[in-house]
Amino acid sequence: MIIERGKLYIFTKSGNEVRTISRDEPWLKKPCWLVERTQGKSVGKRMIVLERTLVAREVFEAE
């Protein structure tokens, strides 16, 4: 799956919906993204997450 900047995804570790902001520096040679939460009490909280932990909302809802 190709992750795109500015799109909404589900962060699988917490189930939160997040928006990708930009690619970040790799961690242990694994691609990372800067994201921000879009719902809940912590709207706007920014996190750096591994690319593999992001799933398209459509895929997440189908499971």
C-alpha positions in Angstrom: 0.0 0.0 0.0 1.3 3.5 -0.9 0.8 6.1 1.8 0.0 9.6 0.6 0.5 12.9 2.3 -2.7 14.6 3.6 -4.9 11.5 3.5 -6.7 9.8 6.3 -5.6 6.5 7.7 -6.2 4.3 10.7 -3.3 3.9 13.1 -3.6 0.2 13.9 -1.9 0.2 17.3 -4.7 2.5 18.8 -7.4 2.4 16.2 -7.3 6.2 15.9 -8.0 8.0 12.7 -5.0 10.1 11.7 -4.0 12.4 8.8 -0.5 12.1 7.3 1.5 15.3 7.4 4.9 14.3 6.0 7.4 11.5 5.8 9.9 11.4 8.7 13.3 10.0 9.0 13.5 6.2 9.1 13.7 4.4 12.4 16.0 1.3 12.2 15.7 1.6 8.4 11.9 1.4 8.5 9.9 4.2 6.9 8.1 6.6 9.2 5.4 9.3 9.0 4.5 12.3 11.0 0.7 12.1 11.6 -1.9 14.0 13.6 -5.1 12.6 15.2 -8.3 13.8 13.7 -10.9 12.7 16.3 -11.4 12.4 20.1 -10.0 14.3 23.0 -6.5 14.5 21.6 -7.4 16.0 18.2 -4.3 17.6 16.6 -1.8 15.5 18.6 1.1 14.7 16.4 3.0 11.5 16.5 5.7 9.8 14.5 4.6 6.3 13.5 6.0 3.4 11.4 4.5 3.3 7.9 3.4 -0.3 8.4 1.1 0.7 11.2 -1.1 2.8 8.9 -4.0 1.2 7.1 -6.5 2.8 4.7 -9.9 3.5 6.4 -11.7 1.4 3.8 -9.5 -1.7 4.5 -9.9 -1.2 8.3 -13.7 -0.9 8.1 -13.9 -4.0 5.9 -12.2 -6.2 8.6 
